Amino acid sequence: MWRWRDPTSRRLWAWCRIYHPSPHTPDGITHRTFGPLHRLDPHLPVSGGAPRVCPDGRSVLYVAGNIATAIGEVFGDFPAAAVCPRYRIALLRPTVPLAVLDLRGQGTAMRIGALPSLATGDYPRPRTQQWARAIYEDQPVARRRIHGIYYDAAHSNGPALALWNTESRIEVVHNTRGDLQDFALTDPRMWPRVVDAAVGLGMRADLVPRCPQCP
């Protein structure tokens, strides 16, 4: 079960998402209905496996348990995180407790007949997406509607969530003063954390005027 815990002086940052604003991703909580693209997407592909806007409305939002995990998930396939001024990070929370299938425990995936390292293993994307669709459709946990998967991220081994159809159950956090907790990665309050997280993952963090995601 994913529940929100208020930040403390010892735990300032919790669940977050790094995103690059675009017409399809205007903010940190917009779910993606086009797919399947990534490892745990539950979308229905066209015949042959090509992605599309899912005809039955399936959506996904990937959320990281800390900034290092978020950096690894977004930039981990590259030797450096190329951060342009458009990249942002939003602190997210569930508005209600969300039941998710926890695949972090030993043997959890095998108990439902899934691949032992479904979320982290070097399996072809079509295969892991097939399992995500099966979990989405079969709902293997009795008496609970599963809203996604809790897993260890491949690049950082940190906590991560793939949330399904939770648009009405997720919001961006406001602090006690009412300020929206959504920042540019280049913000002076954030950039040192970005650099530290990248170094911890064996990467660089480079400021660039434009990145491959820029229009």
RAKA-V418389 format. One record per pair of residues at least 12 apart in sequence whose C-alpha atoms are under 8 Angstrom apart, sorted by the first residue. I is the first residue (numbers start at 0). GAP is how many residues later the second one is. D is the distance in Angstrom with one decimal. If there is no record, write none. Layout:
BEGIN
{{I | GAP | D} {I | GAP | D}}
END
This chain:
BEGIN
{{0 | 96 | 6.3} {0 | 97 | 5.5} {0 | 98 | 4.4} {0 | 99 | 5.8} {1 | 92 | 7.5} {1 | 95 | 5.6} {1 | 96 | 5.1} {1 | 97 | 6.3} {1 | 98 | 6.9} {2 | 90 | 7.9} {2 | 91 | 6.6} {2 | 93 | 7.2} {2 | 94 | 4.9} {2 | 95 | 6.8} {3 | 89 | 5.8} {3 | 90 | 6.2} {3 | 91 | 8.0} {3 | 93 | 7.6} {12 | 53 | 6.5} {12 | 54 | 7.6} {12 | 78 | 7.5} {13 | 51 | 5.7} {13 | 52 | 5.4} {13 | 53 | 8.0} {13 | 77 | 7.0} {13 | 78 | 8.0} {14 | 48 | 6.5} {14 | 49 | 5.5} {14 | 50 | 4.4} {14 | 51 | 5.7} {14 | 76 | 5.9} {14 | 77 | 5.6} {14 | 78 | 6.8} {15 | 47 | 5.8} {15 | 48 | 5.4} {15 | 49 | 6.4} {15 | 50 | 6.4} {15 | 51 | 6.9} {15 | 54 | 7.2} {15 | 73 | 6.7} {15 | 74 | 5.4} {15 | 75 | 4.3} {15 | 76 | 5.3} {16 | 45 | 7.2} {16 | 46 | 5.2} {16 | 47 | 6.0} {16 | 53 | 6.3} {16 | 72 | 5.5} {16 | 73 | 5.4} {16 | 74 | 6.7} {16 | 75 | 7.3} {17 | 52 | 6.2} {17 | 53 | 7.5} {17 | 56 | 7.2} {17 | 69 | 7.0} {17 | 70 | 5.6} {17 | 71 | 4.3} {17 | 72 | 6.6} {18 | 68 | 5.9} {18 | 69 | 5.5} {18 | 70 | 6.3} {19 | 66 | 6.0} {19 | 67 | 4.7} {19 | 68 | 6.3} {19 | 193 | 7.1} {20 | 65 | 6.7} {20 | 66 | 7.1} {20 | 67 | 7.7} {27 | 61 | 7.2} {27 | 62 | 5.5} {27 | 64 | 7.9} {27 | 144 | 7.3} {27 | 154 | 7.9} {28 | 32 | 7.3} {28 | 63 | 7.6} {28 | 138 | 7.3} {28 | 141 | 6.8} {28 | 142 | 6.6} {28 | 143 | 7.1} {29 | 31 | 7.4} {29 | 137 | 7.2} {30 | 28 | 5.7} {30 | 29 | 5.3} {30 | 30 | 5.0} {30 | 134 | 7.6} {30 | 136 | 6.7} {31 | 27 | 5.2} {31 | 28 | 5.3} {31 | 29 | 6.5} {32 | 20 | 5.4} {32 | 21 | 5.8} {32 | 24 | 6.5} {32 | 25 | 5.9} {32 | 26 | 4.4} {32 | 27 | 6.7} {33 | 17 | 6.5} {33 | 18 | 5.1} {33 | 19 | 4.1} {33 | 20 | 6.0} {33 | 25 | 7.6} {34 | 16 | 4.4} {34 | 17 | 5.4} {34 | 18 | 6.3} {34 | 19 | 6.7} {35 | 14 | 7.6} {35 | 15 | 5.1} {35 | 16 | 7.4} {35 | 93 | 7.0} {36 | 14 | 6.7} {36 | 88 | 7.9} {37 | 87 | 6.7} {37 | 91 | 7.5} {38 | 80 | 7.0} {38 | 86 | 5.5} {38 | 89 | 5.7} {38 | 90 | 5.8} {39 | 79 | 7.3} {39 | 88 | 6.3} {39 | 89 | 5.4} {39 | 91 | 7.9} {39 | 92 | 5.3} {39 | 109 | 8.0} {39 | 122 | 6.6} {40 | 18 | 8.0} {40 | 19 | 6.4} {40 | 88 | 5.6} {40 | 91 | 6.2} {40 | 92 | 7.4} {40 | 121 | 7.9} {41 | 16 | 6.8} {41 | 17 | 7.5} {41 | 18 | 7.5} {41 | 87 | 6.2} {41 | 88 | 7.5} {41 | 90 | 5.1} {41 | 91 | 4.3} {41 | 94 | 6.5} {41 | 122 | 7.7} {42 | 15 | 5.7} {42 | 16 | 7.1} {42 | 86 | 8.0} {42 | 90 | 6.8} {43 | 89 | 7.6} {48 | 77 | 7.5} {57 | 106 | 7.0} {57 | 107 | 6.2} {58 | 105 | 5.5} {58 | 106 | 5.1} {59 | 102 | 6.5} {59 | 103 | 5.4} {59 | 104 | 4.6} {59 | 105 | 6.3} {59 | 106 | 8.0} {60 | 100 | 8.0} {60 | 101 | 5.8} {60 | 102 | 5.1} {60 | 103 | 6.6} {61 | 98 | 7.3} {61 | 99 | 5.7} {61 | 100 | 4.6} {61 | 101 | 6.3} {62 | 97 | 5.7} {62 | 98 | 5.1} {62 | 99 | 6.5} {62 | 100 | 7.6} {63 | 94 | 7.8} {63 | 95 | 6.3} {63 | 96 | 4.4} {63 | 97 | 6.3} {64 | 93 | 6.9} {64 | 94 | 4.9} {64 | 95 | 5.4} {64 | 96 | 7.8} {65 | 92 | 7.7} {65 | 93 | 7.6} {66 | 126 | 7.7} {66 | 127 | 7.4} {66 | 130 | 6.8} {67 | 88 | 7.2} {67 | 90 | 7.8} {67 | 126 | 7.7} {67 | 129 | 4.7} {67 | 130 | 6.9} {67 | 132 | 7.7} {67 | 133 | 7.6} {68 | 84 | 6.9} {68 | 86 | 7.6} {68 | 87 | 5.6} {68 | 88 | 7.5} {68 | 89 | 5.3} {68 | 90 | 7.0} {68 | 91 | 7.3} {70 | 123 | 7.5} {70 | 126 | 7.0} {70 | 127 | 6.7} {71 | 83 | 5.4} {71 | 84 | 5.9} {71 | 126 | 7.6} {71 | 129 | 7.1} {72 | 80 | 7.1} {72 | 81 | 7.7} {72 | 82 | 6.6} {72 | 83 | 7.9} {75 | 79 | 6.0} {78 | 124 | 5.5} {78 | 125 | 6.8} {79 | 118 | 7.9} {79 | 123 | 5.2} {79 | 124 | 4.5} {79 | 125 | 5.5} {79 | 126 | 6.7} {80 | 117 | 7.3} {80 | 122 | 7.1} {80 | 123 | 6.1} {80 | 124 | 4.6} {80 | 125 | 5.9} {81 | 123 | 6.3} {81 | 124 | 5.1} {81 | 125 | 6.2} {81 | 126 | 6.1} {81 | 129 | 6.4} {82 | 102 | 7.4} {82 | 103 | 7.6} {82 | 122 | 7.0} {82 | 123 | 6.0} {82 | 124 | 5.1} {82 | 125 | 5.8} {82 | 128 | 6.9} {83 | 102 | 7.7} {83 | 123 | 6.0} {83 | 124 | 4.9} {83 | 125 | 5.3} {83 | 126 | 5.3} {83 | 127 | 5.8} {84 | 99 | 6.8} {84 | 100 | 7.3} {84 | 101 | 6.1} {84 | 122 | 7.9} {84 | 123 | 7.7} {84 | 124 | 6.8} {84 | 125 | 7.7} {85 | 98 | 6.8} {85 | 128 | 8.0} {86 | 97 | 5.9} {86 | 98 | 5.8} {86 | 99 | 7.8} {87 | 94 | 6.9} {87 | 95 | 5.4} {87 | 96 | 4.2} {87 | 97 | 5.1} {88 | 93 | 5.7} {88 | 94 | 5.4} {88 | 95 | 6.3} {88 | 96 | 6.3} {89 | 82 | 6.5} {89 | 83 | 7.9} {89 | 91 | 5.9} {89 | 92 | 4.2} {89 | 93 | 6.5} {90 | 81 | 5.8} {90 | 82 | 5.7} {90 | 90 | 5.7} {90 | 91 | 6.4} {91 | 78 | 6.9} {91 | 79 | 5.8} {91 | 80 | 4.6} {91 | 81 | 5.5} {92 | 77 | 5.8} {92 | 78 | 5.7} {92 | 79 | 6.4} {92 | 80 | 6.4} {93 | 75 | 5.6} {93 | 76 | 4.5} {93 | 77 | 6.4} {94 | 74 | 5.2} {94 | 75 | 5.7} {94 | 76 | 6.7} {95 | 73 | 6.2} {97 | 48 | 7.8} {97 | 49 | 6.5} {98 | 45 | 6.9} {98 | 46 | 6.6} {98 | 47 | 5.2} {98 | 48 | 5.8} {98 | 49 | 7.5} {99 | 46 | 5.1} {99 | 47 | 5.4} {99 | 48 | 4.9} {99 | 49 | 5.2} {99 | 50 | 6.1} {99 | 63 | 7.9} {100 | 40 | 7.9} {100 | 45 | 6.4} {100 | 46 | 7.9} {100 | 47 | 6.3} {100 | 48 | 4.7} {100 | 49 | 5.8} {101 | 47 | 6.0} {101 | 48 | 4.6} {101 | 49 | 6.3} {102 | 16 | 7.8} {102 | 46 | 6.9} {102 | 47 | 5.9} {102 | 48 | 5.3} {102 | 49 | 7.9} {103 | 46 | 7.0} {103 | 47 | 5.3} {103 | 48 | 6.1} {111 | 28 | 7.0} {113 | 17 | 6.7} {118 | 32 | 6.2} {118 | 33 | 6.9} {118 | 34 | 7.1} {118 | 35 | 7.2} {119 | 32 | 6.9} {119 | 33 | 6.4} {119 | 34 | 4.6} {120 | 33 | 7.6} {135 | 12 | 7.6} {146 | 16 | 5.8} {146 | 17 | 5.2} {146 | 18 | 7.0} {146 | 19 | 7.0} {147 | 13 | 7.0} {147 | 14 | 5.3} {147 | 15 | 4.3} {147 | 16 | 5.1} {148 | 12 | 5.7} {148 | 13 | 5.2} {148 | 14 | 6.6} {149 | 12 | 6.7} {154 | 46 | 7.9} {155 | 45 | 6.8} {185 | 21 | 7.7}}
END
